[in-house]
């Protein structure tokens, strides 16, 4: 049972990208039964293995953004869920842990998780943690498609407001969508 708990703890710490351990800082208290060096080696090995498997949850917060921090977290987690980076049932970092890793308030992280739960992206089980919600990814994808349609509708209205035709809007969309 202890080895399973250690594996879960390792995967949990890796999913939130422990950059801080690489820099030599300790984020959490000591894990029972092991020293700092052993812990750092284990976490590095697990991070590497999970990165090779393509599993990671890298949340980047920008203080220069006009969006609130909780909204930045929500958008990045939604993208990770909808892209399949976070699979159904995947354990998310605890609210306190994510707040500590991002160096933000626990209240901000709690608000982000509450928003994700209200929108149906995650489920929280008291005493167990938060998990990626299952069974409704198609519904969530449809919701995103509706949002994209709204944005495109607004773009067409703006274009018509300055006298652009539909063909010119399509040409602009082609130009914007081409990779550089």
GIGILIN-V268143 format. One record per residue. N is the residue number from 1. PSI is psi in whole degrees, 0 to 359 (none if undefined). Layout:
N	PSI
N	PSI
//
This chain:
1	323
2	321
3	325
4	317
5	320
6	318
7	316
8	318
9	319
10	310
11	319
12	314
13	327
14	323
15	334
16	11
17	76
18	75
19	328
20	326
21	325
22	325
23	357
24	8
25	147
26	124
27	312
28	168
29	171
30	141
31	136
32	130
33	10
34	151
35	174
36	319
37	314
38	316
39	315
40	319
41	315
42	314
43	321
44	317
45	318
46	318
47	315
48	315
49	315
50	324
51	320
52	328
53	353
54	17
55	119
56	157
57	90
58	112
59	125
60	124
61	132
62	119
63	342
64	349
65	149
66	346
67	144
68	156
69	317
70	324
71	325
72	318
73	313
74	311
75	318
76	323
77	321
78	314
79	318
80	323
81	313
82	331
83	350
84	1
85	321
86	117
87	163
88	131
89	358
90	137
91	130
92	158
93	152
94	160
95	314
96	319
97	314
98	319
99	318
100	318
101	322
102	352
103	49
104	175
105	145
106	325
107	320
108	314
109	320
110	321
111	319
112	315
113	320
114	319
115	315
116	321
117	319
118	327
119	356
120	13
121	327
122	162
123	139
124	129
125	121
126	127
127	350
128	327
129	192
130	140
131	154
132	128
133	148
134	158
135	349
136	24
137	326
138	320
139	316
140	323
141	318
142	322
143	317
144	320
145	319
146	321
147	318
148	319
149	319
150	316
151	317
152	323
153	318
154	322
155	320
156	318
157	317
158	318
159	318
160	329
161	333
162	11
163	16
164	143
165	169
166	323
167	321
168	325
169	318
170	319
171	319
172	319
173	320
174	318
175	316
176	325
177	350
178	135
179	149
180	none
//
